[in-house]
Amino acid sequence: MTDATAAPALKPANARFSSGPCAKRPGWTVEALAGAPVGRSHRAKIGKTKLAEAIDLTRQVLRVPADYRIGIVPASDTGAVEMALWSLLGARPVDMLAWESFGAGWVTDVVKQLKLDARVFEAPYGDIVDFAKVDFDRDVVFTWNGTTSGVRVPNGDAIPADRQGLTICDATSAAFAQALPFDKLDVVTFSWQKVLGGEGGHGILILSPRAVERLESYKPAWPLPKIFRLTSGGKLIEGIFKGDTINTPSMICVEDYIDALKWAEAIGGLEALIARADANTGAIADWVAKTPSVAFLAKTEAIRSNTSVCLSFVHPQVAALDVAGQQAFVKTLTGLLEKEGVAFDIASYRDAPPGLRIWCGATVETADVAALTPWIDWAFDKALAGLSKAA
């Protein structure tokens, strides 16, 4: 870091770098919600039309194959993942892959709640598991992008086309910012609160024809609550994937999602969204390259996330602290940034190694990321000076 004591002159125009809910699209105002059918039933024609529009735009922007089903489900990405786990697993043995806290949560559900025959592969924060050890003739559950660890699966090359098991992928901080190989994925889940900056509370569940076949041919040994039920009489409930949701959605949130999808289309679609996230992460990478006291948590560039960018402080004085001391240091640093109004919510996730987590998804402007990094230098110097005085 530098020894500068003066605060930088330029502040980010938008200080919202939270990893969820994330920054709204550039230019967003509350007027974007004017078309929401508030006070109307989601089962009325206008409500169903809006929900179907959200599904159709999702398919178009995300390039979901025509024979894959897309449904809007309750309880954010967590709800979508739980629906998949409880409805689909049990027909085959399963391999569980985890490299951060949310993936570890899915392991707990499968091993301790469903009590399935599962092999568990884990990697420490900043790394992913060796896919060569995974048996894709078993069902496989994994996160594409580790939201709390700053890592991602680089591609789908390790997933065989002739697999016998299903691949169930939590893609919540990857969708719309990374290329998802749908031919290698049987279940994809995400929440629109991430890369598109939508409001929380709703999830998306995408099913391949193979996943639908499993649903219609296999009945789990355990009872399913109503909120998880995707079939009736052994057949897929098609209405869920046409806008007839399981429970009552917020039509304001749906309108907000439609607005974000239309913005995505207007700027150039999926390629433009990926390019924006890549540019944001590139601004962080340029700063890290010239700043010896900070490093990416993900040491290998090929698996480094372009959305949830996780950093650790490697300055000798900070690295010598115990975990509690490092957490206190990060709290001081991020508190300084928040007080100045230049960065909100960028401390690392509570279960992750102490450091920073800066959201670089498509709704963030690269100029704001570039303006943020000198402020981190400034706050680091101040926090480090406090350490020296305390010593």
LUMKE-212653 format. One line per 10 residues: their letters; for each residue z, y, x of C-alpha. Coordinates in pm, 1 decimal, decimal comma, m for minus. Example, Ala and Ser with C-alpha at 12.3 -4.5 7.8 and 13.67 -1.06 7.14 Angstrom:
BEGIN
AS	780,0/m450,0/1230,0 ~ 714,0/m106,0/1367,0
//
This chain:
BEGIN
MTDATAAPAL	0,0/0,0/0,0 ~ m27,5/363,2/101,7 ~ 258,9/592,2/198,7 ~ 148,6/855,9/m48,5 ~ 426,8/1024,8/m240,5 ~ 215,2/1248,5/m462,2 ~ 102,5/1101,7/m791,0 ~ m275,9/1055,1/m831,5 ~ m453,2/1332,2/m1019,0 ~ m662,7/1108,2/m1245,6
KPANARFSSG	m511,1/891,9/m1520,0 ~ m682,8/617,2/m1718,9 ~ m817,4/754,7/m2046,1 ~ m675,2/444,6/m2215,1 ~ m354,1/300,7/m2071,2 ~ m361,5/m13,6/m2285,6 ~ m396,2/m311,8/m2052,6 ~ m198,4/m559,3/m2263,2 ~ m313,5/m922,7/m2263,4 ~ m278,1/m947,3/m2640,2
PCAKRPGWTV	m319,6/m782,3/m2873,1 ~ m567,5/m614,7/m2640,8 ~ m729,4/m272,8/m2627,1 ~ m952,0/m177,5/m2918,6 ~ m1323,3/m137,0/m2856,2 ~ m1431,4/196,5/m2702,2 ~ m1461,2/465,1/m2967,2 ~ m1253,4/277,9/m3224,4 ~ m1076,8/480,4/m3491,8 ~ m904,3/378,4/m3811,8
EALAGAPVGR	m1220,9/483,5/m3996,0 ~ m1370,3/154,1/m3878,5 ~ m1157,0/m13,5/m4145,4 ~ m1291,0/195,6/m4433,4 ~ m1501,7/m90,6/m4570,1 ~ m1209,8/m334,6/m4600,7 ~ m1169,5/m462,9/m4959,7 ~ m798,0/m387,5/m4973,2 ~ m619,0/m480,1/m5291,5 ~ m886,6/m738,9/m5371,2
SHRAKIGKTK	m855,6/m1115,2/m5366,7 ~ m996,9/m1289,2/m5063,6 ~ m1134,6/m1541,6/m5314,2 ~ m1330,7/m1275,3/m5500,7 ~ m1699,0/m1245,0/m5418,2 ~ m1644,7/m942,9/m5193,9 ~ m1368,3/m1117,4/m4999,8 ~ m1569,7/m1435,3/m4947,7 ~ m1869,9/m1228,0/m4843,9 ~ m1667,2/m1049,7/m4575,6
LAEAIDLTRQ	m1520,9/m1376,9/m4443,9 ~ m1866,2/m1538,1/m4433,9 ~ m2001,3/m1233,0/m4249,5 ~ m1727,6/m1268,2/m3988,4 ~ m1817,2/m1635,3/m3941,4 ~ m2191,4/m1566,3/m3920,2 ~ m2145,0/m1285,2/m3667,1 ~ m1913,9/m1507,1/m3460,4 ~ m2186,9/m1770,6/m3441,6 ~ m2447,2/m1511,1/m3349,8
VLRVPADYRI	m2252,9/m1326,6/m3079,0 ~ m2081,4/m1630,4/m2929,3 ~ m2396,0/m1846,5/m2957,7 ~ m2231,2/m2132,2/m3135,8 ~ m2476,7/m2415,4/m3216,8 ~ m2601,0/m2425,8/m3574,2 ~ m2446,2/m2767,4/m3642,2 ~ m2095,3/m2663,0/m3531,5 ~ m1852,2/m2549,1/m3801,9 ~ m1660,5/m2221,6/m3763,4
GIVPASDTGA	m1346,4/m2156,9/m3964,4 ~ m1096,2/m1872,8/m3991,7 ~ m745,8/m2019,9/m3987,8 ~ m386,6/m1890,1/m3997,9 ~ m137,3/m1831,6/m3715,4 ~ m370,0/m1702,3/m3445,3 ~ m497,2/m1929,4/m3165,9 ~ m171,7/m2125,4/m3180,1 ~ m240,9/m2223,3/m3540,0 ~ m596,3/m2327,6/m3455,9
VEMALWSLLG	m484,7/m2544,7/m3163,9 ~ m205,3/m2706,2/m3364,8 ~ m446,8/m2788,4/m3646,9 ~ m674,2/m2964,8/m3399,1 ~ m394,2/m3155,6/m3224,2 ~ m225,0/m3278,6/m3540,6 ~ m549,5/m3358,6/m3724,9 ~ m762,4/m3516,9/m3452,4 ~ m538,5/m3683,5/m3194,8 ~ m408,7/m4038,6/m3211,5
ARPVDMLAWE	m736,8/m4227,2/m3244,9 ~ m768,0/m4259,7/m2866,2 ~ m541,5/m4218,4/m2565,3 ~ m531,6/m3858,7/m2446,7 ~ m536,7/m3669,9/m2118,6 ~ m339,7/m3344,1/m2129,0 ~ m430,1/m3077,3/m1872,2 ~ m195,6/m2786,0/m1804,7 ~ m194,6/m2503,0/m1551,3 ~ 7,4/m2237,6/m1730,4
SFGAGWVTDV	264,9/m2190,3/m2005,4 ~ 42,7/m2232,2/m2311,6 ~ m116,7/m2549,3/m2180,3 ~ 232,9/m2675,7/m2104,9 ~ 321,1/m2603,4/m2467,0 ~ 38,6/m2826,1/m2590,4 ~ 170,5/m3100,5/m2360,1 ~ 511,4/m3071,4/m2523,1 ~ 360,1/m3100,4/m2871,1 ~ 156,7/m3408,2/m2787,2
VKQLKLDARV	414,9/m3591,8/m2577,3 ~ 741,4/m3500,5/m2748,8 ~ 636,1/m3425,3/m3106,7 ~ 338,2/m3652,7/m3171,3 ~ 464,7/m3903,8/m2911,6 ~ 114,9/m4012,6/m2811,4 ~ m7,5/m4226,6/m2523,5 ~ m80,4/m3932,1/m2296,5 ~ m147,9/m3885,0/m1930,1 ~ m38,4/m3543,2/m1812,3
FEAPYGDIVD	m213,9/m3356,6/m1531,9 ~ m47,1/m3034,4/m1418,6 ~ m130,2/m2768,5/m1163,3 ~ 88,2/m2480,9/m1042,9 ~ 26,0/m2123,1/m1147,2 ~ m288,7/m1996,1/m976,9 ~ m465,9/m2332,0/m968,6 ~ m627,1/m2583,1/m1205,5 ~ m622,2/m2961,9/m1209,6 ~ m881,1/m3184,0/m1039,9
FAKVDFDRDV	m1124,7/m3269,2/m1319,9 ~ m1250,1/m3568,3/m1122,5 ~ m924,7/m3744,6/m1215,5 ~ m972,9/m3688,2/m1588,7 ~ m1099,7/m3972,1/m1808,3 ~ m1332,3/m3825,1/m2071,0 ~ m1345,6/m4152,2/m2259,3 ~ m998,3/m4044,0/m2366,4 ~ m945,9/m3729,7/m2572,4 ~ m886,5/m3433,6/m2340,0
VFTWNGTTSG	m689,8/m3117,1/m2422,9 ~ m699,6/m2810,1/m2198,6 ~ m712,1/m2432,4/m2184,7 ~ m1037,2/m2285,3/m2056,4 ~ m874,2/m1967,2/m1930,4 ~ m508,4/m1961,9/m1831,9 ~ m394,9/m1640,2/m1996,7 ~ m62,5/m1637,4/m1811,2 ~ m189,6/m1763,1/m1474,6 ~ m520,0/m1581,9/m1422,8
VRVPNGDAIP	m730,7/m1893,7/m1371,7 ~ m1027,7/m2040,2/m1555,9 ~ m1247,9/m2347,4/m1561,8 ~ m1556,0/m2241,1/m1362,4 ~ m1805,7/m2439,3/m1573,0 ~ m1843,3/m2754,5/m1778,4 ~ m2017,4/m2961,6/m1511,6 ~ m1731,1/m3211,8/m1483,7 ~ m1747,0/m3297,6/m1855,2 ~ m1996,1/m3580,7/m1915,2
ADRQGLTICD	m2246,4/m3554,7/m2197,1 ~ m2193,1/m3921,7/m2286,0 ~ m1813,6/m3893,9/m2316,3 ~ m1645,3/m4113,5/m2574,1 ~ m1342,1/m3891,9/m2630,9 ~ m1319,7/m3544,7/m2777,3 ~ m1271,0/m3231,7/m2567,0 ~ m1026,5/m2991,5/m2731,6 ~ m1041,0/m2650,9/m2564,4 ~ m805,8/m2357,0/m2612,6
ATSAAFAQAL	m1045,2/m2075,2/m2523,3 ~ m848,1/m1781,7/m2656,3 ~ m879,5/m1548,5/m2355,2 ~ m1221,6/m1683,2/m2256,1 ~ m1428,3/m1650,2/m2574,5 ~ m1664,7/m1350,2/m2559,5 ~ m1598,5/m1291,8/m2185,8 ~ m1697,3/m1624,8/m2029,5 ~ m1985,0/m1865,7/m2087,8 ~ m1854,8/m2158,0/m2292,4
PFDKLDVVTF	m2073,3/m2472,6/m2273,9 ~ m2051,2/m2579,2/m2637,2 ~ m2243,1/m2900,5/m2569,7 ~ m1944,0/m3008,9/m2359,4 ~ m1677,7/m2889,8/m2605,2 ~ m1590,1/m3059,5/m2934,4 ~ m1315,7/m2823,3/m3047,6 ~ m1293,2/m2458,2/m2943,0 ~ m1014,4/m2227,0/m3056,4 ~ m942,4/m1861,3/m3000,8
SWQKVLGGEG	m789,4/m1551,8/m3152,3 ~ m997,4/m1239,2/m3199,3 ~ m703,3/m1027,8/m3075,6 ~ m810,1/m1101,8/m2716,4 ~ m1153,1/m1012,9/m2578,4 ~ m1266,9/m825,8/m2890,2 ~ m940,3/m636,3/m2933,4 ~ m881,7/m742,1/m3293,8 ~ m548,5/m752,7/m3472,3 ~ m315,0/m1051,5/m3441,4
GHGILILSPR	m238,4/m1326,8/m3689,9 ~ m572,9/m1503,5/m3734,3 ~ m738,0/m1783,7/m3541,2 ~ m1085,1/m1929,5/m3512,1 ~ m1143,7/m2305,8/m3513,6 ~ m1486,3/m2435,4/m3406,5 ~ m1573,8/m2803,7/m3457,5 ~ m1863,7/m3003,8/m3316,3 ~ m2032,7/m3275,5/m3524,5 ~ m1835,2/m3531,3/m3319,3
AVERLESYKP	m1509,5/m3363,3/m3416,3 ~ m1611,9/m3363,3/m3782,0 ~ m1695,0/m3733,3/m3758,0 ~ m1346,3/m3798,3/m3617,7 ~ m1185,2/m3602,3/m3900,4 ~ m1374,9/m3799,6/m4163,3 ~ m1322,7/m4142,5/m4007,7 ~ m963,5/m4123,3/m3883,4 ~ m637,9/m4059,0/m4065,9 ~ m334,9/m3966,5/m3851,2
AWPLPKIFRL	m23,6/m4181,0/m3881,3 ~ 189,7/m3874,6/m3953,8 ~ 190,8/m3650,5/m4262,6 ~ 4,3/m3321,4/m4233,8 ~ 138,7/m2999,9/m4383,6 ~ m101,4/m2822,2/m4616,3 ~ m172,2/m2551,8/m4361,4 ~ m315,7/m2816,4/m4119,9 ~ m530,2/m3012,3/m4365,6 ~ m900,9/m3002,7/m4288,7
TSGGKLIEGI	m1010,3/m3294,1/m4506,2 ~ m972,8/m3405,5/m4866,6 ~ m1052,8/m3756,6/m4981,1 ~ m1178,9/m3842,8/m4634,5 ~ m1432,4/m3558,9/m4630,3 ~ m1428,2/m3227,6/m4444,9 ~ m1323,7/m2935,5/m4662,9 ~ m1647,0/m2743,9/m4609,8 ~ m1517,9/m2434,1/m4784,6 ~ m1288,0/m2355,9/m4491,6
FKGDTINTPS	m1598,3/m2306,5/m4278,0 ~ m1773,8/m2084,6/m4530,2 ~ m1496,4/m1830,6/m4581,8 ~ m1270,1/m2012,9/m4828,4 ~ m960,1/m1987,9/m4609,9 ~ m654,7/m2215,4/m4630,2 ~ m417,1/m1926,4/m4688,5 ~ m447,6/m1554,8/m4759,5 ~ m604,2/m1360,4/m4470,4 ~ m565,9/m989,5/m4407,6
MICVEDYIDA	m891,3/m832,2/m4516,9 ~ m808,5/m530,6/m4300,1 ~ m793,3/m759,5/m3995,6 ~ m1117,2/m928,4/m4100,3 ~ m1286,3/m588,7/m4134,8 ~ m1161,1/m495,9/m3789,1 ~ m1305,1/m817,9/m3645,3 ~ m1641,0/m753,9/m3812,0 ~ m1641,9/m405,5/m3659,0 ~ m1575,0/m549,9/m3313,0
LKWAEAIGGL	m1850,8/m809,8/m3352,8 ~ m2099,2/m542,4/m3458,7 ~ m1999,5/m335,1/m3155,9 ~ m2059,5/m640,7/m2937,0 ~ m2405,3/m684,4/m3082,4 ~ m2484,1/m314,9/m3039,8 ~ m2404,0/m312,3/m2666,4 ~ m2612,9/m621,0/m2589,6 ~ m2423,7/m924,3/m2712,2 ~ m2256,6/m1192,0/m2506,7
EALIARADAN	m2420,9/m1099,1/m2175,5 ~ m2299,2/m741,2/m2207,5 ~ m1945,9/m851,8/m2294,9 ~ m1931,1/m1083,1/m1993,4 ~ m2074,0/m810,7/m1768,5 ~ m1807,9/m563,1/m1880,8 ~ m1526,3/m808,4/m1805,9 ~ m1681,6/m894,1/m1469,5 ~ m1707,6/m525,9/m1378,8 ~ m1344,7/m465,4/m1470,8
TGAIADWVAK	m1228,5/m757,2/m1259,2 ~ m1457,4/m638,2/m980,1 ~ m1271,2/m306,2/m973,2 ~ m944,8/m497,6/m926,3 ~ m1100,8/m718,0/m657,6 ~ m1223,7/m412,1/m463,5 ~ m871,1/m270,7/m465,6 ~ m706,6/m601,8/m368,4 ~ m949,9/m637,6/m76,4 ~ m818,8/m316,0/80,4
TPSVAFLAKT	m453,4/m355,3/m21,2 ~ m267,4/m606,5/198,2 ~ 50,5/m600,1/m8,4 ~ m105,1/m748,7/m322,0 ~ m300,3/m1070,0/m385,0 ~ m459,9/m1259,7/m669,5 ~ m236,3/m1532,9/m805,1 ~ m550,5/m1749,7/m816,3 ~ m637,2/m1796,9/m450,4 ~ m978,9/m1953,3/m516,5
EAIRSNTSVC	m1237,7/m1703,8/m638,4 ~ m1439,8/m1963,2/m832,4 ~ m1151,6/m2024,6/m1073,7 ~ m1033,2/m1664,7/m1098,2 ~ m1017,7/m1523,4/m1450,2 ~ m1220,9/m1216,3/m1544,0 ~ m993,1/m1130,3/m1836,8 ~ m623,9/m1192,7/m1767,1 ~ m608,7/m1085,2/m1403,8 ~ m280,5/m1198,1/m1247,4
LSFVHPQVAA	m153,4/m1050,7/m921,6 ~ 143,6/m1112,2/m695,8 ~ 309,2/m880,9/m442,8 ~ 299,2/m1026,1/m91,9 ~ 460,9/m737,3/95,8 ~ 729,5/m892,4/321,3 ~ 1015,5/m695,6/163,4 ~ 916,5/m802,2/m187,1 ~ 821,8/m1158,5/m99,5 ~ 1164,5/m1204,6/64,7
LDVAGQQAFV	1341,7/m1136,8/m266,0 ~ 1452,2/m1418,8/m492,4 ~ 1283,5/m1454,7/m832,0 ~ 1536,1/m1228,1/m1005,0 ~ 1489,3/m965,1/m737,2 ~ 1111,5/m979,5/m766,3 ~ 1134,9/m952,6/m1143,5 ~ 1354,5/m645,9/m1107,1 ~ 1105,4/m493,5/m864,5 ~ 817,9/m550,8/m1107,1
KTLTGLLEKE	1023,7/m403,8/m1391,3 ~ 1086,5/m89,5/m1187,1 ~ 719,8/m56,7/m1092,2 ~ 583,2/m112,7/m1441,4 ~ 849,4/116,6/m1584,4 ~ 721,1/397,0/m1362,9 ~ 365,9/336,4/m1479,2 ~ 465,1/331,1/m1843,6 ~ 669,3/651,0/m1806,4 ~ 362,0/824,0/m1664,6
GVAFDIASYR	148,7/688,9/m1948,3 ~ m99,2/515,3/m1718,9 ~ m38,0/144,8/m1793,9 ~ 139,4/m38,0/m2071,6 ~ 241,1/m405,6/m2081,8 ~ 114,0/m520,6/m1741,4 ~ 411,2/m718,0/m1611,3 ~ 342,0/m1087,6/m1560,5 ~ 421,1/m1329,8/m1842,1 ~ 788,4/m1425,5/m1857,6
DAPPGLRIWC	729,2/m1786,0/m1741,3 ~ 482,6/m1692,1/m1467,0 ~ 561,7/m1591,3/m1107,5 ~ 671,9/m1225,0/m1089,9 ~ 382,7/m985,2/m1053,3 ~ 126,9/m803,9/m1264,1 ~ m108,5/m919,0/m1539,1 ~ m382,7/m665,8/m1608,2 ~ m616,8/m729,9/m1898,9 ~ m979,3/m678,2/m1797,3
GATVETADVA	m1157,0/m801,7/m2110,1 ~ m1468,3/m644,9/m2255,6 ~ m1299,0/m368,5/m2456,0 ~ m1148,8/m217,6/m2139,3 ~ m1346,2/50,5/m1955,1 ~ m1408,6/m4,5/m1582,1 ~ m1335,3/362,3/m1514,1 ~ m985,2/309,7/m1653,4 ~ m926,9/8,0/m1428,9 ~ m1043,4/206,8/m1127,4
ALTPWIDWAF	m813,4/494,3/m1223,8 ~ m518,5/256,0/m1262,1 ~ m515,8/106,8/m912,3 ~ m412,2/423,0/m722,6 ~ m125,5/456,4/m967,2 ~ m11,6/103,7/m884,8 ~ m11,5/208,3/m516,4 ~ 199,7/510,6/m604,9 ~ 446,4/313,1/m817,4 ~ 470,0/41,2/m552,3
DKALAGLSKA	566,8/294,4/m287,1 ~ 834,5/440,3/m510,4 ~ 973,4/99,7/m605,3 ~ 967,8/m12,1/m239,4 ~ 1151,2/303,6/m135,8 ~ 1418,8/212,4/m388,2 ~ 1449,2/m132,2/m229,1 ~ 1492,1/21,5/115,4 ~ 1763,9/254,5/m7,0 ~ 1945,9/m29,6/m177,3
A	1935,0/m232,2/143,6
//
